Each structure stands twice: as C-alpha cells, then as structure tokens.
Amino acid sequence: MTNQAQFKNRYRLYIDESGDHTYNLLNDPTHRYLALLGVWFRGEDYLSFAEHLEDFKRSIWGFRPDNPVIFHRTEIINRKGPFGLLCQPEKRKQFDEGLLNLVRQAQFKMVCVIIDKL
C-alpha cells in the first residue's frame, strides 16, 4: 500500500475550545459557558481542503512560504497582523466570500459540546 493510499484510510481531527475555562464570574453569560469543538476529515477530504485553503490564502496574500498566514479569530476580527488588509473593503469582501465558499465546499464532520458551568 502506498503512502497516499494509507493516508486516504486515515482521519484528521482538530479540537479547540472557546469561552472561559475558569469558574470565575459565572453569573456573567460571557464567562458561564465553555464550548468544545471537534472537526474531522477523512484523509483524502483533508488533502483537498488543505489545497483549497492554501489557494485561498495565496489569492489574498500571495505566496508566503517563509511566513504563512495563520487564521486567528482575534486577528481577523480586529484586522491585525496580516489581516490588516481587511480594512480595504474590496479585500474584506474577497476574504469573506472566499472563506464562506471554502467552508461550504469542505467535506468534514463537526461536533460541538457546550458546557454550562452553573
């Protein structure tokens, strides 16, 4: 079996959390909940997604092999670092539409667990 064939039979799993993981200020809704999100791809679906993601990044920022753009929510929302170019309305539109299209076309499964800490 070739390496590519072995990869097709594997899965990629990404897990992240959002919210406050401490038990402080639980009466404030912004601190009360914690979300755990898992996203997984079959091997061949991940290869396709990764290729489309890199194409999308290249369409916005050009070729950056030594300084790749990493998507961090805070930087995107605040238009900091490489996302400063999103202050330009035409780049913002290109980014928003391209990112939505990328996610729509991706083949993955997702699960989210919300933890109410009260």
N, CA, C and O atoms as a GROMACS GRO file, in nm:
protein
  472
    1MET      N    1   0.084  -0.118   0.000
    1MET     CA    2   0.000   0.000   0.000
    1MET      C    3   0.089   0.125   0.000
    1MET      O    4   0.182   0.134   0.080
    2THR      N    5   0.061   0.220  -0.088
    2THR     CA    6   0.142   0.341  -0.096
    2THR      C    7   0.108   0.436   0.019
    2THR      O    8   0.005   0.420   0.085
    3ASN      N    9   0.196   0.534   0.042
    3ASN     CA   10   0.170   0.631   0.148
    3ASN      C   11   0.041   0.707   0.124
    3ASN      O   12  -0.034   0.734   0.217
    4GLN      N   13   0.014   0.742  -0.003
    4GLN     CA   14  -0.108   0.816  -0.034
    4GLN      C   15  -0.231   0.729  -0.006
    4GLN      O   16  -0.331   0.779   0.046
    5ALA      N   17  -0.225   0.602  -0.040
    5ALA     CA   18  -0.337   0.512  -0.013
    5ALA      C   19  -0.357   0.495   0.138
    5ALA      O   20  -0.471   0.490   0.184
    6GLN      N   21  -0.249   0.487   0.215
    6GLN     CA   22  -0.261   0.478   0.360
    6GLN      C   23  -0.325   0.604   0.417
    6GLN      O   24  -0.407   0.597   0.509
    7PHE      N   25  -0.288   0.719   0.363
    7PHE     CA   26  -0.342   0.846   0.411
    7PHE      C   27  -0.493   0.853   0.388
    7PHE      O   28  -0.566   0.906   0.472
    8LYS      N   29  -0.541   0.799   0.277
    8LYS     CA   30  -0.683   0.802   0.246
    8LYS      C   31  -0.765   0.726   0.349
    8LYS      O   32  -0.883   0.757   0.368
    9ASN      N   33  -0.707   0.628   0.414
    9ASN     CA   34  -0.779   0.548   0.513
    9ASN      C   35  -0.768   0.605   0.654
    9ASN      O   36  -0.812   0.542   0.750
   10ARG      N   37  -0.709   0.721   0.667
   10ARG     CA   38  -0.691   0.784   0.798
   10ARG      C   39  -0.783   0.904   0.811
   10ARG      O   40  -0.843   0.950   0.714
   11TYR      N   41  -0.792   0.955   0.933
   11TYR     CA   42  -0.871   1.074   0.961
   11TYR      C   43  -0.784   1.178   1.029
   11TYR      O   44  -0.686   1.145   1.095
   12ARG      N   45  -0.821   1.305   1.011
   12ARG     CA   46  -0.757   1.416   1.081
   12ARG      C   47  -0.858   1.475   1.174
   12ARG      O   48  -0.971   1.503   1.134
   13LEU      N   49  -0.822   1.496   1.299
   13LEU     CA   50  -0.911   1.552   1.399
   13LEU      C   51  -0.848   1.678   1.457
   13LEU      O   52  -0.731   1.680   1.494
   14TYR      N   53  -0.928   1.784   1.464
   14TYR     CA   54  -0.886   1.909   1.525
   14TYR      C   55  -0.986   1.942   1.635
   14TYR      O   56  -1.107   1.936   1.614
   15ILE      N   57  -0.936   1.976   1.753
   15ILE     CA   58  -1.021   2.009   1.867
   15ILE      C   59  -0.977   2.144   1.922
   15ILE      O   60  -0.857   2.172   1.934
   16ASP      N   61  -1.075   2.227   1.955
   16ASP     CA   62  -1.045   2.357   2.013
   16ASP      C   63  -1.155   2.393   2.112
   16ASP      O   64  -1.264   2.336   2.109
   17GLU      N   65  -1.124   2.488   2.199
   17GLU     CA   66  -1.223   2.535   2.294
   17GLU      C   67  -1.245   2.683   2.273
   17GLU      O   68  -1.160   2.755   2.221
   18SER      N   69  -1.362   2.726   2.316
   18SER     CA   70  -1.396   2.867   2.309
   18SER      C   71  -1.472   2.902   2.435
   18SER      O   72  -1.559   2.826   2.479
   19GLY      N   73  -1.441   3.013   2.492
   19GLY     CA   74  -1.507   3.054   2.614
   19GLY      C   75  -1.409   3.056   2.729
   19GLY      O   76  -1.288   3.049   2.709
   20ASP      N   77  -1.463   3.067   2.847
   20ASP     CA   78  -1.384   3.079   2.969
   20ASP      C   79  -1.375   2.943   3.038
   20ASP      O   80  -1.478   2.886   3.074
   21HIS      N   81  -1.256   2.891   3.056
   21HIS     CA   82  -1.239   2.760   3.120
   21HIS      C   83  -1.228   2.770   3.272
   21HIS      O   84  -1.220   2.667   3.340
   22THR      N   85  -1.230   2.891   3.326
   22THR     CA   86  -1.222   2.907   3.472
   22THR      C   87  -1.364   2.905   3.531
   22THR      O   88  -1.463   2.905   3.458
   23TYR      N   89  -1.372   2.903   3.660
   23TYR     CA   90  -1.502   2.905   3.728
   23TYR      C   91  -1.523   3.038   3.801
   23TYR      O   92  -1.578   3.041   3.910
   24ASN      N   93  -1.478   3.146   3.740
   24ASN     CA   94  -1.496   3.280   3.794
   24ASN      C   95  -1.610   3.351   3.723
   24ASN      O   96  -1.636   3.323   3.606
   25LEU      N   97  -1.678   3.440   3.791
   25LEU     CA   98  -1.781   3.528   3.733
   25LEU      C   99  -1.889   3.450   3.658
   25LEU      O  100  -1.927   3.489   3.548
   26LEU      N  101  -1.938   3.342   3.716
   26LEU     CA  102  -2.034   3.256   3.647
   26LEU      C  103  -2.170   3.321   3.625
   26LEU      O  104  -2.247   3.273   3.543
   27ASN      N  105  -2.200   3.429   3.695
   27ASN     CA  106  -2.327   3.499   3.671
   27ASN      C  107  -2.322   3.583   3.544
   27ASN      O  108  -2.426   3.627   3.495
   28ASP      N  109  -2.205   3.605   3.490
   28ASP     CA  110  -2.188   3.678   3.365
   28ASP      C  111  -2.193   3.577   3.250
   28ASP      O  112  -2.109   3.488   3.244
   29PRO      N  113  -2.290   3.589   3.157
   29PRO     CA  114  -2.302   3.492   3.047
   29PRO      C  115  -2.175   3.476   2.963
   29PRO      O  116  -2.154   3.370   2.903
   30THR      N  117  -2.091   3.578   2.959
   30THR     CA  118  -1.968   3.566   2.880
   30THR      C  119  -1.865   3.477   2.948
   30THR      O  120  -1.766   3.438   2.884
   31HIS      N  121  -1.886   3.444   3.075
   31HIS     CA  122  -1.795   3.356   3.149
   31HIS      C  123  -1.858   3.222   3.187
   31HIS      O  124  -1.789   3.130   3.231
   32ARG      N  125  -1.988   3.211   3.170
   32ARG     CA  126  -2.061   3.095   3.218
   32ARG      C  127  -2.042   2.970   3.132
   32ARG      O  128  -2.046   2.859   3.185
   33TYR      N  129  -2.020   2.986   3.004
   33TYR     CA  130  -2.019   2.872   2.911
   33TYR      C  131  -1.880   2.844   2.855
   33TYR      O  132  -1.795   2.933   2.843
   34LEU      N  133  -1.860   2.719   2.823
   34LEU     CA  134  -1.738   2.675   2.756
   34LEU      C  135  -1.781   2.583   2.643
   34LEU      O  136  -1.862   2.493   2.663
   35ALA      N  137  -1.728   2.605   2.525
   35ALA     CA  138  -1.761   2.520   2.410
   35ALA      C  139  -1.637   2.441   2.369
   35ALA      O  140  -1.526   2.495   2.362
   36LEU      N  141  -1.657   2.314   2.343
   36LEU     CA  142  -1.552   2.228   2.289
   36LEU      C  143  -1.597   2.185   2.150
   36LEU      O  144  -1.707   2.131   2.134
   37LEU      N  145  -1.514   2.210   2.051
   37LEU     CA  146  -1.550   2.183   1.913
   37LEU      C  147  -1.450   2.086   1.853
   37LEU      O  148  -1.329   2.102   1.867
   38GLY      N  149  -1.501   1.986   1.786
   38GLY     CA  150  -1.417   1.890   1.715
   38GLY      C  151  -1.455   1.886   1.568
   38GLY      O  152  -1.573   1.881   1.534
   39VAL      N  153  -1.357   1.890   1.482
   39VAL     CA  154  -1.377   1.882   1.337
   39VAL      C  155  -1.287   1.771   1.286
   39VAL      O  156  -1.169   1.767   1.318
   40TRP      N  157  -1.343   1.680   1.204
   40TRP     CA  158  -1.260   1.575   1.149
   40TRP      C  159  -1.286   1.555   1.001
   40TRP      O  160  -1.398   1.571   0.952
   41PHE      N  161  -1.179   1.519   0.933
   41PHE     CA  162  -1.178   1.498   0.788
   41PHE      C  163  -1.129   1.357   0.759
   41PHE      O  164  -1.042   1.306   0.830
   42ARG      N  165  -1.183   1.295   0.657
   42ARG     CA  166  -1.119   1.176   0.602
   42ARG      C  167  -0.992   1.224   0.534
   42ARG      O  168  -0.985   1.339   0.492
   43GLY      N  169  -0.894   1.137   0.522
   43GLY     CA  170  -0.764   1.176   0.466
   43GLY      C  171  -0.772   1.247   0.333
   43GLY      O  172  -0.715   1.355   0.317
   44GLU      N  173  -0.842   1.187   0.236
   44GLU     CA  174  -0.849   1.249   0.103
   44GLU      C  175  -0.928   1.380   0.106
   44GLU      O  176  -0.896   1.472   0.030
   45ASP      N  177  -1.029   1.390   0.192
   45ASP     CA  178  -1.104   1.515   0.204
   45ASP      C  179  -1.017   1.624   0.265
   45ASP      O  180  -1.028   1.741   0.229
   46TYR      N  181  -0.930   1.585   0.360
   46TYR     CA  182  -0.840   1.682   0.420
   46TYR      C  183  -0.739   1.734   0.317
   46TYR      O  184  -0.710   1.853   0.312
   47LEU      N  185  -0.686   1.644   0.235
   47LEU     CA  186  -0.591   1.686   0.132
   47LEU      C  187  -0.655   1.789   0.039
   47LEU      O  188  -0.592   1.889   0.004
   48SER      N  189  -0.777   1.766   0.000
   48SER     CA  190  -0.849   1.860  -0.086
   48SER      C  191  -0.871   1.993  -0.015
   48SER      O  192  -0.849   2.099  -0.073
   49PHE      N  193  -0.916   1.987   0.111
   49PHE     CA  194  -0.938   2.109   0.188
   49PHE      C  195  -0.809   2.189   0.204
   49PHE      O  196  -0.807   2.310   0.183
   50ALA      N  197  -0.702   2.121   0.240
   50ALA     CA  198  -0.573   2.189   0.262
   50ALA      C  199  -0.526   2.258   0.134
   50ALA      O  200  -0.474   2.370   0.138
   51GLU      N  201  -0.545   2.192   0.022
   51GLU     CA  202  -0.505   2.252  -0.107
   51GLU      C  203  -0.590   2.376  -0.136
   51GLU      O  204  -0.536   2.480  -0.178
   52HIS      N  205  -0.721   2.367  -0.115
   52HIS     CA  206  -0.808   2.482  -0.139
   52HIS      C  207  -0.779   2.595  -0.041
   52HIS      O  208  -0.787   2.712  -0.078
   53LEU      N  209  -0.747   2.561   0.083
   53LEU     CA  210  -0.714   2.664   0.181
   53LEU      C  211  -0.588   2.740   0.140
   53LEU      O  212  -0.584   2.863   0.148
   54GLU      N  213  -0.487   2.668   0.096
   54GLU     CA  214  -0.363   2.735   0.053
   54GLU      C  215  -0.388   2.820  -0.073
   54GLU      O  216  -0.331   2.929  -0.085
   55ASP      N  217  -0.470   2.772  -0.163
   55ASP     CA  218  -0.506   2.852  -0.282
   55ASP      C  219  -0.577   2.980  -0.240
   55ASP      O  220  -0.550   3.088  -0.294
   56PHE      N  221  -0.668   2.968  -0.144
   56PHE     CA  222  -0.741   3.084  -0.094
   56PHE      C  223  -0.646   3.185  -0.031
   56PHE      O  224  -0.654   3.304  -0.061
   57LYS      N  225  -0.558   3.139   0.056
   57LYS     CA  226  -0.461   3.228   0.119
   57LYS      C  227  -0.375   3.298   0.013
   57LYS      O  228  -0.350   3.418   0.023
   58ARG      N  229  -0.330   3.222  -0.086
   58ARG     CA  230  -0.245   3.279  -0.192
   58ARG      C  231  -0.322   3.386  -0.269
   58ARG      O  232  -0.262   3.485  -0.312
   59SER      N  233  -0.453   3.367  -0.288
   59SER     CA  234  -0.532   3.465  -0.362
   59SER      C  235  -0.544   3.598  -0.286
   59SER      O  236  -0.564   3.703  -0.347
   60ILE      N  237  -0.532   3.593  -0.156
   60ILE     CA  238  -0.543   3.714  -0.073
   60ILE      C  239  -0.406   3.775  -0.045
   60ILE      O  240  -0.386   3.896  -0.063
   61TRP      N  241  -0.310   3.693  -0.001
   61TRP     CA  242  -0.180   3.744   0.046
   61TRP      C  243  -0.064   3.713  -0.046
   61TRP      O  244   0.047   3.762  -0.022
   62GLY      N  245  -0.084   3.636  -0.150
   62GLY     CA  246   0.028   3.596  -0.235
   62GLY      C  247   0.103   3.479  -0.174
   62GLY      O  248   0.058   3.420  -0.075
   63PHE      N  249   0.214   3.447  -0.231
   63PHE     CA  250   0.296   3.331  -0.191
   63PHE      C  251   0.382   3.372  -0.072
   63PHE      O  252   0.461   3.466  -0.083
   64ARG      N  253   0.369   3.302   0.042
   64ARG     CA  254   0.443   3.335   0.166
   64ARG      C  255   0.498   3.209   0.231
   64ARG      O  256   0.457   3.175   0.342
   65PRO      N  257   0.588   3.138   0.166
   65PRO     CA  258   0.636   3.011   0.223
   65PRO      C  259   0.712   3.027   0.354
   65PRO      O  260   0.712   2.935   0.436
   66ASP      N  261   0.775   3.141   0.377
   66ASP     CA  262   0.853   3.160   0.500
   66ASP      C  263   0.775   3.229   0.611
   66ASP      O  264   0.823   3.238   0.724
   67ASN      N  265   0.656   3.277   0.580
   67ASN     CA  266   0.575   3.348   0.678
   67ASN      C  267   0.426   3.322   0.649
   67ASN      O  268   0.353   3.413   0.611
   68PRO      N  269   0.382   3.197   0.667
   68PRO     CA  270   0.243   3.165   0.631
   68PRO      C  271   0.142   3.237   0.719
   68PRO      O  272   0.168   3.264   0.836
   69VAL      N  273   0.028   3.268   0.661
   69VAL     CA  274  -0.080   3.332   0.736
   69VAL      C  275  -0.154   3.224   0.815
   69VAL      O  276  -0.200   3.125   0.759
   70ILE      N  277  -0.165   3.245   0.946
   70ILE     CA  278  -0.238   3.156   1.035
   70ILE      C  279  -0.366   3.227   1.075
   70ILE      O  280  -0.364   3.343   1.117
   71PHE      N  281  -0.478   3.158   1.062
   71PHE     CA  282  -0.608   3.219   1.092
   71PHE      C  283  -0.633   3.216   1.242
   71PHE      O  284  -0.658   3.111   1.301
   72HIS      N  285  -0.627   3.333   1.304
   72HIS     CA  286  -0.662   3.352   1.445
   72HIS      C  287  -0.782   3.446   1.449
   72HIS      O  288  -0.778   3.556   1.394
   73ARG      N  289  -0.887   3.401   1.515
   73ARG     CA  290  -1.012   3.476   1.520
   73ARG      C  291  -0.991   3.622   1.564
   73ARG      O  292  -1.043   3.714   1.501
   74THR      N  293  -0.915   3.642   1.671
   74THR     CA  294  -0.894   3.777   1.724
   74THR      C  295  -0.826   3.866   1.621
   74THR      O  296  -0.866   3.981   1.604
   75GLU      N  297  -0.725   3.815   1.551
   75GLU     CA  298  -0.657   3.895   1.449
   75GLU      C  299  -0.749   3.926   1.332
   75GLU      O  300  -0.744   4.036   1.277
   76ILE      N  301  -0.832   3.830   1.294
   76ILE     CA  302  -0.925   3.853   1.183
   76ILE      C  303  -1.026   3.960   1.222
   76ILE      O  304  -1.046   4.056   1.146
   77ILE      N  305  -1.090   3.947   1.338
   77ILE     CA  306  -1.192   4.042   1.381
   77ILE      C  307  -1.134   4.182   1.398
   77ILE      O  308  -1.195   4.280   1.358
   78ASN      N  309  -1.016   4.189   1.460
   78ASN     CA  310  -0.954   4.320   1.487
   78ASN      C  311  -0.870   4.371   1.371
   78ASN      O  312  -0.814   4.480   1.378
   79ARG      N  313  -0.862   4.291   1.264
   79ARG     CA  314  -0.786   4.328   1.143
   79ARG      C  315  -0.642   4.367   1.178
   79ARG      O  316  -0.592   4.473   1.140
   80LYS      N  317  -0.579   4.276   1.252
   80LYS     CA  318  -0.440   4.296   1.295
   80LYS      C  319  -0.348   4.203   1.218
   80LYS      O  320  -0.393   4.107   1.156
   81GLY      N  321  -0.219   4.232   1.223
   81GLY     CA  322  -0.120   4.149   1.154
   81GLY      C  323  -0.152   4.142   1.006
   81GLY      O  324  -0.186   4.243   0.945
   82PRO      N  325  -0.143   4.023   0.948
   82PRO     CA  326  -0.168   4.013   0.804
   82PRO      C  327  -0.313   4.045   0.766
   82PRO      O  328  -0.343   4.069   0.649
   83PHE      N  329  -0.404   4.045   0.866
   83PHE     CA  330  -0.544   4.073   0.839
   83PHE      C  331  -0.574   4.222   0.836
   83PHE      O  332  -0.689   4.263   0.817
   84GLY      N  333  -0.471   4.306   0.854
   84GLY     CA  334  -0.487   4.450   0.840
   84GLY      C  335  -0.537   4.490   0.703
   84GLY      O  336  -0.603   4.592   0.688
   85LEU      N  337  -0.505   4.409   0.603
   85LEU     CA  338  -0.552   4.442   0.467
   85LEU      C  339  -0.703   4.429   0.453
   85LEU      O  340  -0.760   4.473   0.353
   86LEU      N  341  -0.769   4.369   0.554
   86LEU     CA  342  -0.915   4.359   0.550
   86LEU      C  343  -0.982   4.493   0.578
   86LEU      O  344  -1.105   4.504   0.571
   87CYS      N  345  -0.904   4.595   0.610
   87CYS     CA  346  -0.959   4.731   0.621
   87CYS      C  347  -0.998   4.784   0.484
   87CYS      O  348  -1.078   4.877   0.473
   88GLN      N  349  -0.941   4.726   0.380
   88GLN     CA  350  -0.978   4.763   0.243
   88GLN      C  351  -1.107   4.690   0.206
   88GLN      O  352  -1.109   4.567   0.206
   89PRO      N  353  -1.214   4.762   0.176
   89PRO     CA  354  -1.344   4.699   0.151
   89PRO      C  355  -1.341   4.589   0.045
   89PRO      O  356  -1.408   4.486   0.061
   90GLU      N  357  -1.266   4.608  -0.062
   90GLU     CA  358  -1.263   4.505  -0.167
   90GLU      C  359  -1.192   4.378  -0.120
   90GLU      O  360  -1.230   4.268  -0.158
   91LYS      N  361  -1.087   4.394  -0.038
   91LYS     CA  362  -1.017   4.277   0.017
   91LYS      C  363  -1.104   4.207   0.121
   91LYS      O  364  -1.105   4.085   0.130
   92ARG      N  365  -1.177   4.286   0.200
   92ARG     CA  366  -1.266   4.228   0.301
   92ARG      C  367  -1.374   4.143   0.234
   92ARG      O  368  -1.404   4.033   0.278
   93LYS      N  369  -1.431   4.196   0.127
   93LYS     CA  370  -1.534   4.122   0.053
   93LYS      C  371  -1.477   3.995  -0.007
   93LYS      O  372  -1.538   3.888   0.001
   94GLN      N  373  -1.358   4.004  -0.067
   94GLN     CA  374  -1.292   3.887  -0.125
   94GLN      C  375  -1.265   3.782  -0.017
   94GLN      O  376  -1.286   3.663  -0.040
   95PHE      N  377  -1.217   3.825   0.100
   95PHE     CA  378  -1.188   3.734   0.209
   95PHE      C  379  -1.316   3.668   0.261
   95PHE      O  380  -1.321   3.545   0.273
   96ASP      N  381  -1.418   3.748   0.291
   96ASP     CA  382  -1.542   3.694   0.347
   96ASP      C  383  -1.607   3.593   0.252
   96ASP      O  384  -1.644   3.483   0.293
   97GLU      N  385  -1.620   3.630   0.126
   97GLU     CA  386  -1.683   3.541   0.029
   97GLU      C  387  -1.599   3.416   0.006
   97GLU      O  388  -1.653   3.306  -0.004
   98GLY      N  389  -1.469   3.433  -0.002
   98GLY     CA  390  -1.380   3.320  -0.026
   98GLY      C  391  -1.380   3.222   0.091
   98GLY      O  392  -1.380   3.100   0.070
   99LEU      N  393  -1.378   3.274   0.214
   99LEU     CA  394  -1.378   3.187   0.331
   99LEU      C  395  -1.509   3.110   0.342
   99LEU      O  396  -1.509   2.990   0.370
  100LEU      N  397  -1.622   3.178   0.321
  100LEU     CA  398  -1.751   3.110   0.324
  100LEU      C  399  -1.758   3.001   0.217
  100LEU      O  400  -1.808   2.892   0.243
  101ASN      N  401  -1.709   3.030   0.100
  101ASN     CA  402  -1.708   2.932  -0.009
  101ASN      C  403  -1.620   2.812   0.026
  101ASN      O  404  -1.656   2.697  -0.002
  102LEU      N  405  -1.505   2.838   0.085
  102LEU     CA  406  -1.413   2.731   0.126
  102LEU      C  407  -1.481   2.636   0.225
  102LEU      O  408  -1.471   2.514   0.210
  103VAL      N  409  -1.549   2.691   0.324
  103VAL     CA  410  -1.616   2.609   0.426
  103VAL      C  411  -1.734   2.534   0.364
  103VAL      O  412  -1.757   2.418   0.396
  104ARG      N  413  -1.810   2.601   0.277
  104ARG     CA  414  -1.924   2.534   0.212
  104ARG      C  415  -1.881   2.412   0.133
  104ARG      O  416  -1.952   2.311   0.132
  105GLN      N  417  -1.767   2.420   0.067
  105GLN     CA  418  -1.722   2.311  -0.020
  105GLN      C  419  -1.648   2.200   0.056
  105GLN      O  420  -1.632   2.090   0.003
  106ALA      N  421  -1.604   2.228   0.176
  106ALA     CA  422  -1.524   2.131   0.252
  106ALA      C  423  -1.611   2.013   0.296
  106ALA      O  424  -1.728   2.028   0.332
  107GLN      N  425  -1.551   1.895   0.292
  107GLN     CA  426  -1.617   1.773   0.337
  107GLN      C  427  -1.560   1.735   0.474
  107GLN      O  428  -1.447   1.686   0.483
  108PHE      N  429  -1.638   1.758   0.579
  108PHE     CA  430  -1.592   1.729   0.714
  108PHE      C  431  -1.712   1.703   0.804
  108PHE      O  432  -1.826   1.731   0.767
  109LYS      N  433  -1.685   1.650   0.920
  109LYS     CA  434  -1.785   1.631   1.024
  109LYS      C  435  -1.745   1.720   1.141
  109LYS      O  436  -1.627   1.748   1.163
  110MET      N  437  -1.846   1.764   1.216
  110MET     CA  438  -1.819   1.853   1.326
  110MET      C  439  -1.911   1.819   1.443
  110MET      O  440  -2.027   1.782   1.423
  111VAL      N  441  -1.859   1.832   1.562
  111VAL     CA  442  -1.940   1.817   1.683
  111VAL      C  443  -1.899   1.928   1.780
  111VAL      O  444  -1.782   1.963   1.793
  112CYS      N  445  -2.000   1.984   1.848
  112CYS     CA  446  -1.975   2.089   1.946
  112CYS      C  447  -2.048   2.054   2.075
  112CYS      O  448  -2.166   2.018   2.073
  113VAL      N  449  -1.977   2.064   2.186
  113VAL     CA  450  -2.034   2.040   2.318
  113VAL      C  451  -2.027   2.172   2.394
  113VAL      O  452  -1.921   2.233   2.406
  114ILE      N  453  -2.141   2.215   2.446
  114ILE     CA  454  -2.147   2.336   2.527
  114ILE      C  455  -2.158   2.296   2.673
  114ILE      O  456  -2.245   2.218   2.710
  115ILE      N  457  -2.072   2.350   2.755
  115ILE     CA  458  -2.071   2.319   2.898
  115ILE      C  459  -2.122   2.441   2.973
  115ILE      O  460  -2.063   2.549   2.966
  116ASP      N  461  -2.232   2.422   3.046
  116ASP     CA  462  -2.286   2.526   3.132
  116ASP      C  463  -2.224   2.502   3.270
  116ASP      O  464  -2.250   2.399   3.332
  117LYS      N  465  -2.144   2.594   3.317
  117LYS     CA  466  -2.069   2.573   3.440
  117LYS      C  467  -2.147   2.600   3.567
  117LYS      O  468  -2.092   2.593   3.677
  118LEU      N  469  -2.275   2.633   3.554
  118LEU     CA  470  -2.357   2.653   3.675
  118LEU      C  471  -2.409   2.521   3.726
  118LEU      O  472  -2.480   2.518   3.827
   0.00000   0.00000   0.00000
